[in-house]
Amino acid sequence: MTAPRRRRLRPLTLMSHALLILFSFATLYPILQIVTVSLRPSDQLYSTSLALVPKGATLRAFYVILFERDFLVWMRNSLLVSFAVTVFGVALASTAGYAFSRYRFPGWTAGLYSFLLTQLFPATMLMLPLYVMMKAVGLLDTFTGLAIAYTATALPFSVWTMRGYYDTIPIELEQAALIDGCGPWSAFTRVTFPLAAPALAITALFSFMNAWSEFLVARVIVNRQALYTLPLGLESLAGQFQTEWANYAAGSLLVCVPVMILFVVLNRWLVSGLALGGVKG
């Protein structure tokens, strides 16, 4: 028996692999540098060394940011706001997206494309009108105002996502449920809503991340330090004459942990796909 021949990689394939490795390194290197800065002793914060593990590495910055700064308060505030935005965002996007997918009503086209139109403008254009509106209704310096602002900015994308996914779910499944005695709302909650789990996971993740890492809207609405979210709290570490770089880097790494956990949890839904039912052709 002859030994199997080894497949030779073509030059184009080798070049593609090299570019992917290069881009991966360019993406990971800044993150590794943040880890390095968080481990530096206080006398090496301005070191120009490129070593990934600094000399005399210490976890002092993590202790300081957790127990000597208000990091846990900032995290509590961010969790409250992000959880509220996620719940309201998913509830509103799932129902609005279903309405735009299954029904045709006066203003359907204008309403749907007005959601898309809002995505064409940068967030900075919303700062002044947002401030005026929140001041008029007395929601400045409140978690409620911050949650409403975040939900409003995340909703257009979420509605389009949910509407597009509902379009892929056969309407015959709901019709069969109606024949079996379900009402329209029961058919939605028992049939269509469970099948939309992957889109709901994407909507929940987007809503959470939109509120978790946002800075500009929070800077406009929140002034009291007791209401600071994580982006505002980390920004406060940058003083006029000195910046706590090690603490800043340690806090930046800790901020990523909840988002990574949420992504891992929701990833199970994203890869599960549509596993329930079907329509016979």
C-alpha positions in Angstrom: 0.0 0.0 0.0 1.2 3.4 -0.9 1.3 6.1 1.7 -1.4 8.8 1.2 -0.1 12.0 -0.3 0.1 15.1 1.8 -2.0 18.0 0.4 0.1 21.0 -0.4 -1.2 24.3 0.6 -1.5 26.7 -2.4 0.2 30.1 -2.2 -3.2 31.8 -2.0 -4.2 29.7 1.0 -0.8 30.3 2.7 -1.3 34.1 2.2 -4.8 33.9 3.6 -3.6 32.1 6.7 -0.8 34.6 7.2 -3.1 37.5 7.0 -5.5 35.9 9.4 -2.7 35.3 11.9 -1.6 38.9 11.5 -5.0 40.3 12.0 -5.5 38.1 15.1 -2.3 39.3 16.6 -3.2 42.9 15.9 -6.5 42.4 17.6 -5.1 40.5 20.7 -2.0 42.6 21.3 -3.8 45.7 22.7 -5.7 43.5 25.0 -2.5 41.8 26.2 -1.0 45.2 26.8 -4.0 46.2 29.0 -3.3 43.0 31.0 0.4 44.0 31.2 -0.4 47.6 32.5 -2.8 46.2 35.1 0.0 44.0 36.5 2.7 46.7 36.7 3.9 48.0 40.0 3.3 51.6 40.8 6.9 52.6 40.0 6.7 51.1 36.4 3.4 52.6 35.2 5.2 54.7 32.5 7.6 52.0 31.5 8.1 51.5 27.7 9.0 47.8 28.1 7.1 45.5 25.6 7.3 42.5 28.0 3.9 40.9 28.4 4.6 40.0 32.0 6.3 43.1 33.7 9.1 42.8 36.2 7.7 42.5 39.7 4.1 41.9 38.5 1.4 42.4 41.1 -2.3 42.2 41.5 -2.4 45.3 43.6 -4.4 47.3 41.0 -7.2 44.7 41.1 -7.4 45.0 44.9 -7.4 48.8 44.8 -10.1 49.0 42.1 -12.4 46.5 43.9 -12.0 47.6 47.5 -10.6 51.1 47.6 -12.6 52.6 44.8 -16.3 52.6 44.1 -16.0 50.0 41.4 -18.6 47.7 43.0 -21.1 50.6 43.2 -20.5 51.4 39.5 -21.0 47.8 38.6 -24.3 47.6 40.6 -25.6 50.7 38.8 -24.6 49.3 35.4 -26.2 46.0 36.1 -29.5 47.6 37.2 -29.6 49.8 34.1 -28.5 47.1 31.7 -30.9 44.5 33.1 -33.8 47.0 32.8 -32.8 47.9 29.2 -32.5 44.2 28.3 -35.9 43.3 29.7 -37.8 46.2 28.2 -35.8 46.0 24.9 -36.6 42.3 24.4 -40.3 42.8 25.4 -40.8 45.8 23.0 -38.7 44.5 20.1 -40.3 41.0 20.2 -43.9 42.4 20.0 -43.2 45.3 17.6 -41.2 43.0 15.3 -44.0 40.5 15.3 -46.5 43.2 14.4 -44.4 44.4 11.5 -43.9 40.9 10.3 -47.4 39.5 10.5 -49.7 42.5 9.9 -50.1 45.3 7.4 -51.6 48.4 8.9 -51.8 52.2 8.1 -48.3 53.6 8.5 -46.6 50.2 8.2 -44.0 51.3 5.7 -43.4 54.7 7.3 -43.0 53.2 10.7 -40.7 50.4 9.6 -38.4 52.6 7.6 -38.4 55.4 10.2 -36.7 52.8 12.5 -34.1 52.3 9.8 -33.7 56.1 9.3 -32.7 56.7 12.9 -29.7 54.5 12.4 -28.2 56.9 9.8 -27.6 59.6 12.4 -24.7 59.6 14.8 -25.5 59.4 18.5 -23.9 62.8 19.2 -26.7 64.5 17.3 -29.1 63.2 19.9 -27.4 64.6 22.9 -29.0 68.1 22.9 -32.6 67.0 22.2 -32.2 64.1 24.6 -31.1 66.4 27.4 -34.0 68.8 26.7 -36.5 66.0 26.8 -35.2 64.4 29.9 -35.1 67.8 31.7 -38.7 68.5 30.6 -40.0 65.3 32.2 -37.8 65.4 35.2 -35.7 62.3 34.4 -32.3 63.8 34.5 -30.0 62.2 37.1 -32.1 59.1 37.4 -31.7 55.5 36.4 -35.2 55.6 34.8 -34.1 58.3 32.4 -30.9 56.4 31.6 -32.8 53.2 30.9 -35.4 54.9 28.7 -32.7 56.6 26.7 -30.7 53.3 26.2 -33.9 51.4 25.3 -34.9 54.0 22.7 -31.5 54.0 21.0 -31.3 50.2 20.9 -34.9 49.5 19.9 -34.7 50.3 16.1 -32.0 47.8 15.4 -33.7 45.2 17.7 -37.1 45.6 15.9 -35.5 45.1 12.5 -33.7 42.0 13.8 -36.8 40.5 15.3 -39.0 41.3 12.3 -36.5 39.7 9.9 -36.4 36.5 12.0 -40.2 36.3 12.3 -40.4 36.4 8.5 -38.4 33.1 8.4 -40.9 31.3 10.7 -43.7 29.8 8.6 -47.1 31.4 9.4 -48.7 28.0 8.9 -47.5 27.1 12.4 -49.6 29.8 13.9 -52.6 29.0 11.7 -52.4 25.4 12.9 -52.4 26.7 16.5 -55.5 28.9 15.7 -57.3 25.9 14.3 -56.5 23.9 17.5 -58.2 26.6 19.6 -55.5 29.1 20.5 -56.1 32.8 20.3 -53.7 35.1 18.5 -51.8 36.0 21.6 -51.6 32.4 22.7 -50.4 31.3 19.3 -47.7 33.9 19.5 -46.5 33.1 23.0 -46.7 29.3 22.6 -45.5 28.8 19.0 -43.8 31.8 17.4 -42.0 33.2 20.5 -40.2 30.0 21.5 -39.1 29.5 17.9 -37.5 33.0 17.9 -35.1 32.1 20.7 -32.0 32.7 18.6 -33.2 36.2 17.6 -34.2 36.9 21.2 -30.7 36.0 22.3 -29.2 38.4 19.8 -31.6 41.2 20.9 -30.9 40.6 24.6 -27.1 40.6 24.0 -27.2 43.8 21.9 -29.5 45.6 24.4 -27.3 44.6 27.3 -24.0 45.6 25.6 -25.6 48.9 24.4 -26.3 49.9 28.0 -23.2 48.3 29.6 -20.5 50.1 27.6 -22.2 53.4 26.6 -20.6 56.6 27.8 -21.9 59.7 26.0 -25.6 59.4 26.9 -24.7 58.6 30.5 -22.4 61.6 30.7 -25.3 63.9 29.5 -28.0 62.4 31.8 -26.1 61.5 35.0 -24.2 64.0 37.2 -24.3 62.5 40.7 -21.3 60.2 41.4 -23.7 57.9 43.3 -25.4 57.1 40.0 -22.2 56.6 38.0 -22.1 53.6 35.7 -18.9 51.7 34.9 -17.9 53.9 31.9 -18.4 57.1 33.9 -16.6 55.6 36.9 -13.6 54.5 34.9 -13.4 57.9 33.3 -13.3 59.5 36.7 -10.0 57.7 37.3 -8.4 60.0 34.7 -7.4 63.1 36.8 -6.2 66.4 35.5 -2.6 65.9 36.4 -2.3 62.1 36.9 -4.2 59.0 35.7 -4.4 55.8 37.6 -3.3 53.7 34.6 -3.0 50.4 36.5 -6.4 50.8 38.2 -7.9 51.9 34.9 -6.5 48.8 33.1 -7.7 46.5 35.9 -11.2 48.0 35.9 -11.3 47.7 32.1 -10.6 44.0 32.3 -13.2 43.4 35.0 -15.8 45.3 33.0 -15.5 42.6 30.3 -16.3 39.7 32.6 -20.1 40.0 32.8 -20.4 40.5 29.0 -18.3 37.4 28.3 -20.4 35.4 30.8 -23.6 36.6 29.1 -22.3 35.8 25.7 -21.3 32.2 26.7 -24.8 31.7 28.2 -26.7 33.1 25.2 -24.4 31.3 22.7 -26.2 28.1 23.5 -29.3 29.6 22.1 -27.6 31.1 19.1 -26.2 27.7 18.0 -29.4 25.8 18.8 -31.2 27.0 15.8 -34.8 26.1 15.0 -35.3 22.6 16.6 -39.0 22.7 17.1 -41.7 21.5 14.7 -42.0 22.0 11.0 -44.4 22.3 8.1 -45.1 19.4 5.8 -44.8 20.4 2.1 
